[in-house]
């Protein structure tokens, strides 16, 4: 794992990522744990990664679960705040059409 995982303030917002890539450990975890992708499937989807890169990211996650989960939570909160302060124009238009359309 040594050398495969990196953190730089100028890359991926300072999140831990696979060295030499803009793929965060968090991304690999989401693909694997939440979307059910196998390491082989992740490599197929991101061919610049090696199987060793994916396994290193997962190993890092299992060694630093709290840190990565906090990153996930912070990202969700940021997305929610963005949605709250920047309402969807499409949703607004659909609501308006529903109001204007007789049922």
Backbone atoms as SQL, in Angstrom:
CREATE TABLE atoms (id INTEGER PRIMARY KEY, chain TEXT, resi INTEGER, resn TEXT, atom TEXT, x REAL, y REAL, z REAL);
INSERT INTO atoms VALUES
  (1, 'A', 1, 'UNK', 'N', 0.817, -1.188, 0.000),
  (2, 'A', 1, 'UNK', 'CA', 0.000, 0.000, 0.000),
  (3, 'A', 1, 'UNK', 'C', 0.864, 1.256, 0.000),
  (4, 'A', 2, 'UNK', 'N', 2.020, 1.152, 0.580),
  (5, 'A', 2, 'UNK', 'CA', 2.900, 2.309, 0.689),
  (6, 'A', 2, 'UNK', 'C', 3.200, 2.885, -0.691),
  (7, 'A', 3, 'UNK', 'N', 3.015, 4.187, -0.828),
  (8, 'A', 3, 'UNK', 'CA', 3.283, 4.858, -2.080),
  (9, 'A', 3, 'UNK', 'C', 2.100, 4.882, -3.027),
  (10, 'A', 4, 'UNK', 'N', 1.092, 4.075, -2.800),
  (11, 'A', 4, 'UNK', 'CA', -0.076, 4.037, -3.680),
  (12, 'A', 4, 'UNK', 'C', -1.153, 5.028, -3.266),
  (13, 'A', 5, 'UNK', 'N', -1.130, 5.444, -2.016),
  (14, 'A', 5, 'UNK', 'CA', -2.132, 6.360, -1.478),
  (15, 'A', 5, 'UNK', 'C', -1.447, 7.673, -1.130),
  (16, 'A', 6, 'UNK', 'N', -2.079, 8.786, -1.508),
  (17, 'A', 6, 'UNK', 'CA', -1.462, 10.097, -1.293),
  (18, 'A', 6, 'UNK', 'C', -2.510, 11.120, -0.870),
  (19, 'A', 7, 'UNK', 'N', -2.023, 12.170, -0.246),
  (20, 'A', 7, 'UNK', 'CA', -2.883, 13.308, 0.091),
  (21, 'A', 7, 'UNK', 'C', -2.079, 14.563, -0.218),
  (22, 'A', 8, 'UNK', 'N', -2.695, 15.450, -0.986),
  (23, 'A', 8, 'UNK', 'CA', -2.070, 16.719, -1.317),
  (24, 'A', 8, 'UNK', 'C', -3.144, 17.798, -1.265),
  (25, 'A', 9, 'UNK', 'N', -2.839, 18.950, -0.680),
  (26, 'A', 9, 'UNK', 'CA', -3.863, 20.003, -0.592),
  (27, 'A', 9, 'UNK', 'C', -4.344, 20.483, -1.957),
  (28, 'A', 10, 'UNK', 'N', -3.549, 20.278, -2.996),
  (29, 'A', 10, 'UNK', 'CA', -3.900, 20.758, -4.340),
  (30, 'A', 10, 'UNK', 'C', -4.548, 19.698, -5.216),
  (31, 'A', 11, 'UNK', 'N', -4.768, 18.518, -4.680),
  (32, 'A', 11, 'UNK', 'CA', -5.364, 17.434, -5.471),
  (33, 'A', 11, 'UNK', 'C', -6.615, 16.937, -4.756),
  (34, 'A', 12, 'UNK', 'N', -7.718, 16.898, -5.468),
  (35, 'A', 12, 'UNK', 'CA', -8.987, 16.370, -4.933),
  (36, 'A', 12, 'UNK', 'C', -9.390, 17.028, -3.623),
  (37, 'A', 13, 'UNK', 'N', -9.147, 18.313, -3.531),
  (38, 'A', 13, 'UNK', 'CA', -9.551, 19.042, -2.328),
  (39, 'A', 13, 'UNK', 'C', -8.871, 18.579, -1.060),
  (40, 'A', 14, 'UNK', 'N', -7.695, 17.972, -1.202),
  (41, 'A', 14, 'UNK', 'CA', -6.966, 17.498, -0.033),
  (42, 'A', 14, 'UNK', 'C', -7.432, 16.156, 0.487),
  (43, 'A', 15, 'UNK', 'N', -8.384, 15.536, -0.224),
  (44, 'A', 15, 'UNK', 'CA', -8.854, 14.207, 0.175),
  (45, 'A', 15, 'UNK', 'C', -7.806, 13.161, -0.191),
  (46, 'A', 16, 'UNK', 'N', -7.828, 12.059, 0.535),
  (47, 'A', 16, 'UNK', 'CA', -6.897, 10.964, 0.266),
  (48, 'A', 16, 'UNK', 'C', -7.274, 10.329, -1.073),
  (49, 'A', 17, 'UNK', 'N', -6.283, 10.155, -1.939),
  (50, 'A', 17, 'UNK', 'CA', -6.566, 9.568, -3.246),
  (51, 'A', 17, 'UNK', 'C', -5.468, 8.591, -3.652),
  (52, 'A', 18, 'UNK', 'N', -5.712, 7.917, -4.743),
  (53, 'A', 18, 'UNK', 'CA', -4.726, 6.992, -5.282),
  (54, 'A', 18, 'UNK', 'C', -3.634, 7.839, -5.935),
  (55, 'A', 19, 'UNK', 'N', -2.410, 7.618, -5.538),
  (56, 'A', 19, 'UNK', 'CA', -1.281, 8.413, -6.018),
  (57, 'A', 19, 'UNK', 'C', -1.233, 8.424, -7.545),
  (58, 'A', 20, 'UNK', 'N', -1.063, 9.631, -8.092),
  (59, 'A', 20, 'UNK', 'CA', -0.960, 9.784, -9.540),
  (60, 'A', 20, 'UNK', 'C', -2.310, 9.804, -10.244),
  (61, 'A', 21, 'UNK', 'N', -3.393, 9.772, -9.485),
  (62, 'A', 21, 'UNK', 'CA', -4.740, 9.769, -10.057),
  (63, 'A', 21, 'UNK', 'C', -5.590, 10.780, -9.302),
  (64, 'A', 22, 'UNK', 'N', -6.672, 11.160, -9.895),
  (65, 'A', 22, 'UNK', 'CA', -7.658, 11.999, -9.210),
  (66, 'A', 22, 'UNK', 'C', -8.841, 11.133, -8.787),
  (67, 'A', 23, 'UNK', 'N', -8.530, 9.944, -8.334),
  (68, 'A', 23, 'UNK', 'CA', -9.540, 9.020, -7.825),
  (69, 'A', 23, 'UNK', 'C', -9.334, 8.939, -6.318),
  (70, 'A', 24, 'UNK', 'N', -10.347, 9.387, -5.596),
  (71, 'A', 24, 'UNK', 'CA', -10.250, 9.401, -4.147),
  (72, 'A', 24, 'UNK', 'C', -10.509, 8.007, -3.574),
  (73, 'A', 25, 'UNK', 'N', -9.940, 7.758, -2.412),
  (74, 'A', 25, 'UNK', 'CA', -10.236, 6.522, -1.702),
  (75, 'A', 25, 'UNK', 'C', -11.744, 6.452, -1.493),
  (76, 'A', 26, 'UNK', 'N', -12.343, 7.571, -1.159),
  (77, 'A', 26, 'UNK', 'CA', -13.776, 7.669, -0.971),
  (78, 'A', 26, 'UNK', 'C', -14.545, 7.177, -2.207),
  (79, 'A', 27, 'UNK', 'N', -14.077, 7.508, -3.399),
  (80, 'A', 27, 'UNK', 'CA', -14.737, 7.051, -4.631),
  (81, 'A', 27, 'UNK', 'C', -14.702, 5.528, -4.732),
  (82, 'A', 28, 'UNK', 'N', -13.549, 4.960, -4.465),
  (83, 'A', 28, 'UNK', 'CA', -13.403, 3.502, -4.531),
  (84, 'A', 28, 'UNK', 'C', -14.328, 2.835, -3.517),
  (85, 'A', 29, 'UNK', 'N', -14.403, 3.400, -2.327),
  (86, 'A', 29, 'UNK', 'CA', -15.281, 2.846, -1.289),
  (87, 'A', 29, 'UNK', 'C', -16.737, 2.892, -1.729),
  (88, 'A', 30, 'UNK', 'N', -17.159, 4.006, -2.289),
  (89, 'A', 30, 'UNK', 'CA', -18.547, 4.127, -2.757),
  (90, 'A', 30, 'UNK', 'C', -18.822, 3.092, -3.838),
  (91, 'A', 31, 'UNK', 'N', -17.931, 2.983, -4.793),
  (92, 'A', 31, 'UNK', 'CA', -18.141, 2.007, -5.864),
  (93, 'A', 31, 'UNK', 'C', -18.216, 0.588, -5.324),
  (94, 'A', 32, 'UNK', 'N', -17.320, 0.276, -4.406),
  (95, 'A', 32, 'UNK', 'CA', -17.239, -1.093, -3.891),
  (96, 'A', 32, 'UNK', 'C', -18.319, -1.382, -2.842),
  (97, 'A', 33, 'UNK', 'N', -18.403, -0.559, -1.820),
  (98, 'A', 33, 'UNK', 'CA', -19.297, -0.834, -0.692),
  (99, 'A', 33, 'UNK', 'C', -20.747, -0.458, -0.969),
  (100, 'A', 34, 'UNK', 'N', -20.970, 0.619, -1.709),
  (101, 'A', 34, 'UNK', 'CA', -22.326, 1.121, -1.876),
  (102, 'A', 34, 'UNK', 'C', -22.944, 0.766, -3.229),
  (103, 'A', 35, 'UNK', 'N', -22.113, 0.564, -4.236),
  (104, 'A', 35, 'UNK', 'CA', -22.643, 0.199, -5.547),
  (105, 'A', 35, 'UNK', 'C', -22.379, -1.267, -5.876),
  (106, 'A', 36, 'UNK', 'N', -21.658, -1.965, -5.006),
  (107, 'A', 36, 'UNK', 'CA', -21.452, -3.395, -5.179),
  (108, 'A', 36, 'UNK', 'C', -20.476, -3.796, -6.271),
  (109, 'A', 37, 'UNK', 'N', -19.637, -2.866, -6.697),
  (110, 'A', 37, 'UNK', 'CA', -18.660, -3.193, -7.742),
  (111, 'A', 37, 'UNK', 'C', -17.491, -3.971, -7.135),
  (112, 'A', 38, 'UNK', 'N', -17.037, -4.972, -7.855),
  (113, 'A', 38, 'UNK', 'CA', -15.854, -5.712, -7.421),
  (114, 'A', 38, 'UNK', 'C', -14.613, -4.898, -7.796),
  (115, 'A', 39, 'UNK', 'N', -13.478, -5.194, -7.185),
  (116, 'A', 39, 'UNK', 'CA', -12.247, -4.504, -7.596),
  (117, 'A', 39, 'UNK', 'C', -11.978, -4.635, -9.099),
  (118, 'A', 40, 'UNK', 'N', -12.241, -5.814, -9.668),
  (119, 'A', 40, 'UNK', 'CA', -12.051, -5.989, -11.115),
  (120, 'A', 40, 'UNK', 'C', -12.964, -5.065, -11.915),
  (121, 'A', 41, 'UNK', 'N', -14.207, -4.913, -11.464),
  (122, 'A', 41, 'UNK', 'CA', -15.147, -4.029, -12.164),
  (123, 'A', 41, 'UNK', 'C', -14.701, -2.572, -12.070),
  (124, 'A', 42, 'UNK', 'N', -14.150, -2.194, -10.930),
  (125, 'A', 42, 'UNK', 'CA', -13.654, -0.820, -10.772),
  (126, 'A', 42, 'UNK', 'C', -12.523, -0.565, -11.756),
  (127, 'A', 43, 'UNK', 'N', -11.610, -1.524, -11.879),
  (128, 'A', 43, 'UNK', 'CA', -10.496, -1.378, -12.829),
  (129, 'A', 43, 'UNK', 'C', -11.025, -1.305, -14.264),
  (130, 'A', 44, 'UNK', 'N', -12.061, -2.057, -14.557),
  (131, 'A', 44, 'UNK', 'CA', -12.662, -2.006, -15.896),
  (132, 'A', 44, 'UNK', 'C', -13.257, -0.625, -16.159),
  (133, 'A', 45, 'UNK', 'N', -13.892, -0.033, -15.145),
  (134, 'A', 45, 'UNK', 'CA', -14.496, 1.293, -15.289),
  (135, 'A', 45, 'UNK', 'C', -13.455, 2.417, -15.312),
  (136, 'A', 46, 'UNK', 'N', -12.353, 2.221, -14.610),
  (137, 'A', 46, 'UNK', 'CA', -11.281, 3.227, -14.555),
  (138, 'A', 46, 'UNK', 'C', -9.979, 2.511, -14.927),
  (139, 'A', 47, 'UNK', 'N', -9.762, 2.297, -16.225),
  (140, 'A', 47, 'UNK', 'CA', -8.630, 1.462, -16.650),
  (141, 'A', 47, 'UNK', 'C', -7.248, 2.005, -16.323),
  (142, 'A', 48, 'UNK', 'N', -7.154, 3.270, -15.916),
  (143, 'A', 48, 'UNK', 'CA', -5.839, 3.789, -15.525),
  (144, 'A', 48, 'UNK', 'C', -5.421, 3.266, -14.153),
  (145, 'A', 49, 'UNK', 'N', -6.383, 2.697, -13.409),
  (146, 'A', 49, 'UNK', 'CA', -6.065, 2.101, -12.109),
  (147, 'A', 49, 'UNK', 'C', -5.646, 0.654, -12.285),
  (148, 'A', 50, 'UNK', 'N', -4.836, 0.191, -11.363),
  (149, 'A', 50, 'UNK', 'CA', -4.489, -1.235, -11.331),
  (150, 'A', 50, 'UNK', 'C', -5.287, -1.893, -10.218),
  (151, 'A', 51, 'UNK', 'N', -5.347, -3.189, -10.254),
  (152, 'A', 51, 'UNK', 'CA', -6.017, -3.932, -9.200),
  (153, 'A', 51, 'UNK', 'C', -5.345, -3.644, -7.851),
  (154, 'A', 52, 'UNK', 'N', -4.026, -3.515, -7.869),
  (155, 'A', 52, 'UNK', 'CA', -3.293, -3.191, -6.643),
  (156, 'A', 52, 'UNK', 'C', -3.697, -1.817, -6.109),
  (157, 'A', 53, 'UNK', 'N', -3.947, -0.839, -7.002),
  (158, 'A', 53, 'UNK', 'CA', -4.399, 0.484, -6.580),
  (159, 'A', 53, 'UNK', 'C', -5.737, 0.386, -5.837),
  (160, 'A', 54, 'UNK', 'N', -6.662, -0.362, -6.414),
  (161, 'A', 54, 'UNK', 'CA', -7.991, -0.506, -5.817),
  (162, 'A', 54, 'UNK', 'C', -7.884, -1.185, -4.458),
  (163, 'A', 55, 'UNK', 'N', -7.101, -2.250, -4.386),
  (164, 'A', 55, 'UNK', 'CA', -6.937, -2.954, -3.110),
  (165, 'A', 55, 'UNK', 'C', -6.239, -2.061, -2.079),
  (166, 'A', 56, 'UNK', 'N', -5.303, -1.242, -2.521),
  (167, 'A', 56, 'UNK', 'CA', -4.639, -0.317, -1.595),
  (168, 'A', 56, 'UNK', 'C', -5.637, 0.707, -1.054),
  (169, 'A', 57, 'UNK', 'N', -6.517, 1.193, -1.922),
  (170, 'A', 57, 'UNK', 'CA', -7.538, 2.147, -1.485),
  (171, 'A', 57, 'UNK', 'C', -8.475, 1.497, -0.470),
  (172, 'A', 58, 'UNK', 'N', -8.883, 0.266, -0.738),
  (173, 'A', 58, 'UNK', 'CA', -9.768, -0.432, 0.196),
  (174, 'A', 58, 'UNK', 'C', -9.053, -0.731, 1.514),
  (175, 'A', 59, 'UNK', 'N', -7.788, -1.097, 1.436),
  (176, 'A', 59, 'UNK', 'CA', -7.015, -1.346, 2.661),
  (177, 'A', 59, 'UNK', 'C', -6.904, -0.063, 3.478),
  (178, 'A', 60, 'UNK', 'N', -6.665, 1.055, 2.791),
  (179, 'A', 60, 'UNK', 'CA', -6.591, 2.338, 3.493),
  (180, 'A', 60, 'UNK', 'C', -7.919, 2.615, 4.184),
  (181, 'A', 61, 'UNK', 'N', -9.002, 2.378, 3.487),
  (182, 'A', 61, 'UNK', 'CA', -10.325, 2.602, 4.066),
  (183, 'A', 61, 'UNK', 'C', -10.523, 1.768, 5.326),
  (184, 'A', 62, 'UNK', 'N', -10.198, 0.486, 5.252),
  (185, 'A', 62, 'UNK', 'CA', -10.416, -0.376, 6.410),
  (186, 'A', 62, 'UNK', 'C', -9.520, 0.015, 7.587),
  (187, 'A', 63, 'UNK', 'N', -8.378, 0.632, 7.303),
  (188, 'A', 63, 'UNK', 'CA', -7.499, 1.122, 8.370),
  (189, 'A', 63, 'UNK', 'C', -7.913, 2.504, 8.891),
  (190, 'A', 64, 'UNK', 'N', -8.723, 3.238, 8.105),
  (191, 'A', 64, 'UNK', 'CA', -9.092, 4.618, 8.438),
  (192, 'A', 64, 'UNK', 'C', -10.589, 4.852, 8.210),
  (193, 'A', 65, 'UNK', 'N', -11.407, 3.916, 8.647),
  (194, 'A', 65, 'UNK', 'CA', -12.843, 3.983, 8.371),
  (195, 'A', 65, 'UNK', 'C', -13.487, 5.280, 8.873),
  (196, 'A', 66, 'UNK', 'N', -13.169, 5.687, 10.060),
  (197, 'A', 66, 'UNK', 'CA', -13.788, 6.889, 10.630),
  (198, 'A', 66, 'UNK', 'C', -13.468, 8.116, 9.776),
  (199, 'A', 67, 'UNK', 'N', -12.215, 8.246, 9.369),
  (200, 'A', 67, 'UNK', 'CA', -11.804, 9.380, 8.536),
  (201, 'A', 67, 'UNK', 'C', -12.588, 9.416, 7.224),
  (202, 'A', 68, 'UNK', 'N', -12.682, 8.289, 6.541),
  (203, 'A', 68, 'UNK', 'CA', -13.360, 8.234, 5.248),
  (204, 'A', 68, 'UNK', 'C', -14.862, 8.446, 5.431),
  (205, 'A', 69, 'UNK', 'N', -15.435, 7.893, 6.475),
  (206, 'A', 69, 'UNK', 'CA', -16.867, 8.099, 6.733),
  (207, 'A', 69, 'UNK', 'C', -17.157, 9.564, 7.039),
  (208, 'A', 70, 'UNK', 'N', -16.254, 10.223, 7.734),
  (209, 'A', 70, 'UNK', 'CA', -16.418, 11.659, 7.986),
  (210, 'A', 70, 'UNK', 'C', -16.351, 12.448, 6.675),
  (211, 'A', 71, 'UNK', 'N', -15.458, 12.045, 5.764),
  (212, 'A', 71, 'UNK', 'CA', -15.388, 12.694, 4.451),
  (213, 'A', 71, 'UNK', 'C', -16.706, 12.501, 3.701),
  (214, 'A', 72, 'UNK', 'N', -17.265, 11.288, 3.766),
  (215, 'A', 72, 'UNK', 'CA', -18.542, 11.008, 3.098),
  (216, 'A', 72, 'UNK', 'C', -19.645, 11.890, 3.672),
  (217, 'A', 73, 'UNK', 'N', -19.689, 11.972, 4.979),
  (218, 'A', 73, 'UNK', 'CA', -20.714, 12.771, 5.643),
  (219, 'A', 73, 'UNK', 'C', -20.565, 14.252, 5.280),
  (220, 'A', 74, 'UNK', 'N', -19.340, 14.749, 5.271),
  (221, 'A', 74, 'UNK', 'CA', -19.091, 16.147, 4.907),
  (222, 'A', 74, 'UNK', 'C', -19.502, 16.409, 3.466),
  (223, 'A', 75, 'UNK', 'N', -19.238, 15.470, 2.576),
  (224, 'A', 75, 'UNK', 'CA', -19.605, 15.626, 1.174),
  (225, 'A', 75, 'UNK', 'C', -21.123, 15.639, 1.007),
  (226, 'A', 76, 'UNK', 'N', -21.810, 14.748, 1.731),
  (227, 'A', 76, 'UNK', 'CA', -23.280, 14.736, 1.678),
  (228, 'A', 76, 'UNK', 'C', -23.848, 16.061, 2.191),
  (229, 'A', 77, 'UNK', 'N', -23.304, 16.563, 3.297),
  (230, 'A', 77, 'UNK', 'CA', -23.773, 17.827, 3.864),
  (231, 'A', 77, 'UNK', 'C', -23.547, 18.980, 2.884),
  (232, 'A', 78, 'UNK', 'N', -22.412, 18.971, 2.226),
  (233, 'A', 78, 'UNK', 'CA', -22.102, 20.020, 1.249),
  (234, 'A', 78, 'UNK', 'C', -23.082, 19.946, 0.078),
  (235, 'A', 79, 'UNK', 'N', -23.389, 18.744, -0.394),
  (236, 'A', 79, 'UNK', 'CA', -24.335, 18.573, -1.501),
  (237, 'A', 79, 'UNK', 'C', -25.728, 19.035, -1.087),
  (238, 'A', 80, 'UNK', 'N', -26.143, 18.697, 0.133),
  (239, 'A', 80, 'UNK', 'CA', -27.450, 19.131, 0.632),
  (240, 'A', 80, 'UNK', 'C', -27.523, 20.651, 0.730),
  (241, 'A', 81, 'UNK', 'N', -26.482, 21.257, 1.239),
  (242, 'A', 81, 'UNK', 'CA', -26.436, 22.722, 1.350),
  (243, 'A', 81, 'UNK', 'C', -26.518, 23.356, -0.037),
  (244, 'A', 82, 'UNK', 'N', -25.814, 22.784, -0.990),
  (245, 'A', 82, 'UNK', 'CA', -25.854, 23.314, -2.356),
  (246, 'A', 82, 'UNK', 'C', -27.272, 23.209, -2.917),
  (247, 'A', 83, 'UNK', 'N', -27.911, 22.031, -2.729),
  (248, 'A', 83, 'UNK', 'CA', -29.284, 21.857, -3.228),
  (249, 'A', 83, 'UNK', 'C', -30.245, 22.840, -2.551),
  (250, 'A', 84, 'UNK', 'N', -30.019, 23.090, -1.267),
  (251, 'A', 84, 'UNK', 'CA', -30.880, 24.003, -0.528),
  (252, 'A', 84, 'UNK', 'C', -30.734, 25.439, -1.029),
  (253, 'A', 85, 'UNK', 'N', -29.517, 25.839, -1.325),
  (254, 'A', 85, 'UNK', 'CA', -29.269, 27.228, -1.728),
  (255, 'A', 85, 'UNK', 'C', -29.346, 27.448, -3.232),
  (256, 'A', 86, 'UNK', 'N', -29.391, 26.362, -4.001),
  (257, 'A', 86, 'UNK', 'CA', -29.490, 26.454, -5.464),
  (258, 'A', 86, 'UNK', 'C', -30.598, 25.506, -5.947),
  (259, 'A', 87, 'UNK', 'N', -31.853, 25.927, -5.791),
  (260, 'A', 87, 'UNK', 'CA', -32.947, 25.027, -6.164),
  (261, 'A', 87, 'UNK', 'C', -32.892, 24.658, -7.649),
  (262, 'A', 88, 'UNK', 'N', -33.373, 23.474, -7.929),
  (263, 'A', 88, 'UNK', 'CA', -33.385, 22.959, -9.294),
  (264, 'A', 88, 'UNK', 'C', -34.379, 23.739, -10.152),
  (265, 'A', 89, 'UNK', 'N', -33.913, 24.285, -11.261),
  (266, 'A', 89, 'UNK', 'CA', -34.795, 24.996, -12.180),
  (267, 'A', 89, 'UNK', 'C', -35.769, 24.029, -12.853),
  (268, 'A', 90, 'UNK', 'N', -35.317, 22.817, -13.091),
  (269, 'A', 90, 'UNK', 'CA', -36.175, 21.800, -13.703),
  (270, 'A', 90, 'UNK', 'C', -37.324, 21.455, -12.755),
  (271, 'A', 91, 'UNK', 'N', -37.010, 21.209, -11.484),
  (272, 'A', 91, 'UNK', 'CA', -38.063, 20.899, -10.518),
  (273, 'A', 91, 'UNK', 'C', -39.035, 22.065, -10.381),
  (274, 'A', 92, 'UNK', 'N', -38.549, 23.279, -10.362),
  (275, 'A', 92, 'UNK', 'CA', -39.419, 24.453, -10.261),
  (276, 'A', 92, 'UNK', 'C', -40.339, 24.536, -11.470),
  (277, 'A', 93, 'UNK', 'N', -39.801, 24.292, -12.649),
  (278, 'A', 93, 'UNK', 'CA', -40.609, 24.341, -13.873),
  (279, 'A', 93, 'UNK', 'C', -41.672, 23.249, -13.854),
  (280, 'A', 94, 'UNK', 'N', -41.302, 22.036, -13.423),
  (281, 'A', 94, 'UNK', 'CA', -42.278, 20.943, -13.355),
  (282, 'A', 94, 'UNK', 'C', -43.392, 21.266, -12.360),
  (283, 'A', 95, 'UNK', 'N', -43.032, 21.821, -11.210),
  (284, 'A', 95, 'UNK', 'CA', -44.052, 22.218, -10.229),
  (285, 'A', 95, 'UNK', 'C', -44.978, 23.275, -10.815),
  (286, 'A', 96, 'UNK', 'N', -44.402, 24.243, -11.512),
  (287, 'A', 96, 'UNK', 'CA', -45.199, 25.311, -12.128),
  (288, 'A', 96, 'UNK', 'C', -46.133, 24.737, -13.182),
  (289, 'A', 97, 'UNK', 'N', -45.651, 23.835, -14.003),
  (290, 'A', 97, 'UNK', 'CA', -46.501, 23.215, -15.040),
  (291, 'A', 97, 'UNK', 'C', -47.637, 22.430, -14.415),
  (292, 'A', 98, 'UNK', 'N', -47.359, 21.771, -13.304),
  (293, 'A', 98, 'UNK', 'CA', -48.391, 20.988, -12.615),
  (294, 'A', 98, 'UNK', 'C', -49.484, 21.925, -12.088),
  (295, 'A', 99, 'UNK', 'N', -49.066, 23.085, -11.543),
  (296, 'A', 99, 'UNK', 'CA', -50.020, 24.056, -11.024),
  (297, 'A', 99, 'UNK', 'C', -50.861, 24.639, -12.159),
  (298, 'A', 100, 'UNK', 'N', -50.244, 24.923, -13.276),
  (299, 'A', 100, 'UNK', 'CA', -50.945, 25.526, -14.403),
  (300, 'A', 100, 'UNK', 'C', -51.802, 24.547, -15.166),
  (301, 'A', 101, 'UNK', 'N', -51.486, 23.290, -15.115),
  (302, 'A', 101, 'UNK', 'CA', -52.195, 22.262, -15.868),
  (303, 'A', 101, 'UNK', 'C', -53.442, 21.821, -15.120),
  (304, 'A', 102, 'UNK', 'N', -54.629, 21.890, -15.751),
  (305, 'A', 102, 'UNK', 'CA', -55.838, 21.408, -15.076),
  (306, 'A', 102, 'UNK', 'C', -55.819, 19.888, -14.978),
  (307, 'A', 103, 'UNK', 'N', -56.268, 19.371, -13.871),
  (308, 'A', 103, 'UNK', 'CA', -56.287, 17.915, -13.664),
  (309, 'A', 103, 'UNK', 'C', -57.572, 17.302, -14.081);
